[in-house]
Amino acid sequence: MTYITDKKKWYTEQITACQASLYRLAVSLLRDEEDARDALQEALCTGYEKLNSLRDPDKFHPWIMRILHNAAYDILRQRKPSVSLSDIPSGQEPSSTPSFSVDMALGDVVKTLPEEYRTVVILFYYEEMSVRQISEITGLSAGAVKTRLSRARDRLRQMLDL
Amino acid sequence: MNPIDKRIRDLARKEKTVLPPETERVIRRTLSRLPDISESAEDGEEAGPLSAARSLSRFHRKRRLPRPALAALAGLAVFFLLPNISASAAEAMSELPVIGPIVDVITIRNYFYDDGYHRSRIDIPQVELETQAEDSSLSDSVSTINSDVQAMTDRLIAEFEADCASLGDSAHTELSVSYQVITNNDAWFTLQILVYRGSGSGSQTYYYYHIDKQSGQIVQLSDLFRAGSDYQSVISNEILRQMKAQMAADENITYWVDTQYEGMDFHSITPDQNFFFSEDGNLVIQFDEYEVAPGSMGCPQFEISRSVYEEFLKEGY
């Protein structure tokens, strides 16, 4: 990264180019605008701090997505203990597939998916990333990514009536 | 490609993601506040302080602590010694021809704890005199600061351990103590200690220790000014002016000025108000969280140009 002279300018341009992707991942994962903003801000700062660890500028997009994914998961992890299992009414499967009207936007449907499917869906369908790239971003094995994608695909197919 | 995948990707392509204005604003402001990285930055060199870029984030205040890299230590409170000359002190020392007494700061203890629910990271600094002080008041001041810091960190650790024991896995708590040498030249020494306490929402508190190296004394804000001088009003008015100007320029900025709750409004700094000197030698007044603004504003700082208060300074400052 030493050959880029004005790193702040370069970084700003890169972020601006992919800000919609970043926002989509953050808000889909966190389902809360304020938390998404916090994750974005943290990711932007962390990315800038670690800019020298980006060896190939062409890989900026997956690289910053991984940082954002980690920042969003930190927020999710912080949230988790606040919901006790006893708060979930018995007999209700938290991840059961609700029914939706077919004209619901894909983005809205994605937000209803269980957390473990949301990232892979965003990265695979919206960002059109490969299983290998998704695996690098999420830290999951390629097999685990495929399994999640397959399950998510089934749910989306049902929910969107495809 | 699976035909279902193709159809879902088609749907995704048609869906336009529009950033909410507030999110876009946060991105713009964060980017604009990033520090510059020098052209000659070596590989591995990190960007400068990002506090300004992060300053408005709730997240930042909640999560000052690093990843639980020491999760293996879960359940154990571990102390170990790690002497470490503060980078900022080292920098300050190398840049300035030091004529006055050499004061240095090392980390005497690091305290890490992480059991998955409660985390702490505490760097306990100790001020040291490199040379034997001719003036015993300087060594007294150094001892006072060290015992004060020790007492404070002991108390914080005891509170933290009591919280861990009483809360168990029913809640999360975080404690971090970090420090920075703000000034260390031949005339002046300032040590800043930042304490972050979190459970649910977090709060930050700054502590400043100043030594006037000429007199060897620990100094508070009022000691800089002549007795009876009106420095408080003059500096407070300048802070009010800056607060109003910032609020007029950015609707996201709020200070407690002219609110409908009179008791909440900022009117004046105190004689022992937190402060330090900027690199330009100007006074910077530091407020704690919620002291003059909502928590979303963090811990506000106001740099006051020397010309504003110069006439009230004691000789030698």
Contacts between the chains, C-beta under 8 A, distances in Angstrom:
chain1	res1	chain2	res2	distance
A	1	B	43	7.4
A	2	B	41	6.8
A	2	B	42	7.6
A	2	B	43	6.4
A	5	B	39	5.2
A	6	B	39	7.7
A	7	B	36	7.8
A	7	B	37	4.4
A	7	B	41	7.4
A	8	B	34	5.6
A	8	B	35	7.8
A	8	B	36	5.3
A	8	B	37	6.6
A	11	B	31	7.5
A	11	B	34	7.1
A	12	B	31	4.8
A	12	B	34	7.8
A	15	B	27	6.9
A	15	B	31	6.2
A	16	B	31	7.9
A	19	B	19	6.3
A	19	B	24	7.6
A	19	B	27	5.7
A	20	B	17	4.5
A	20	B	18	8.0
A	20	B	19	6.4
A	21	B	17	7.9
A	23	B	17	6.5
A	23	B	19	5.3
A	23	B	23	5.9
A	24	B	17	4.9
A	33	B	20	6.3
A	33	B	22	7.4
A	33	B	23	6.9
A	34	B	58	7.4
A	35	B	59	7.9
A	36	B	23	6.9
A	37	B	22	6.9
A	37	B	23	5.4
A	37	B	26	4.8
A	37	B	57	8.0
A	38	B	57	5.4
A	38	B	58	5.6
A	38	B	59	3.4
A	38	B	60	7.9
A	39	B	59	6.9
A	40	B	23	6.9
A	40	B	26	6.7
A	40	B	27	6.3
A	40	B	30	7.7
A	41	B	26	5.8
A	41	B	27	7.9
A	41	B	30	5.0
A	41	B	53	7.7
A	41	B	54	6.6
A	41	B	56	7.6
A	41	B	57	4.6
A	41	B	59	6.6
A	41	B	60	7.4
A	42	B	54	7.3
A	42	B	57	6.5
A	42	B	59	5.1
A	42	B	60	6.7
A	42	B	63	7.4
A	44	B	27	6.9
A	44	B	30	4.8
A	44	B	31	6.6
A	44	B	34	7.7
A	44	B	53	7.3
A	45	B	30	6.8
A	45	B	34	7.5
A	45	B	50	4.6
A	45	B	53	5.3
A	45	B	54	5.1
A	45	B	60	7.8
A	48	B	34	5.1
A	48	B	37	7.9
A	48	B	47	5.1
A	48	B	50	6.8
A	48	B	53	7.6
A	49	B	46	5.2
A	49	B	47	5.0
A	49	B	50	6.2
A	50	B	46	7.2
A	51	B	37	7.0
A	51	B	47	6.8
A	52	B	41	6.9
A	52	B	43	5.4
A	52	B	44	5.7
A	52	B	45	6.2
A	52	B	46	7.2
A	71	B	59	7.8
A	74	B	63	6.3
A	75	B	59	6.7
A	78	B	62	6.9
A	78	B	63	7.4
A	78	B	172	6.9
A	81	B	117	7.3
A	81	B	169	7.5
A	81	B	171	7.4
A	81	B	172	6.2
A	105	B	15	6.1
A	106	B	8	6.9
A	106	B	11	4.5
A	106	B	12	5.8
A	106	B	15	5.5
A	107	B	15	5.6
A	107	B	17	7.4
A	124	B	5	7.7
A	125	B	5	7.3
A	125	B	8	4.9
A	125	B	9	5.3
A	125	B	11	7.9
A	125	B	12	4.5
A	126	B	12	4.5
A	126	B	15	7.9
A	128	B	9	6.4
A	153	B	2	7.3
A	153	B	4	5.7
A	153	B	5	6.7
A	153	B	8	7.4
A	156	B	4	7.6
A	156	B	8	5.8
A	157	B	4	5.4
A	160	B	8	7.5
A	160	B	11	7.4
A	162	B	4	5.8
A	162	B	7	5.5
A	162	B	8	7.3
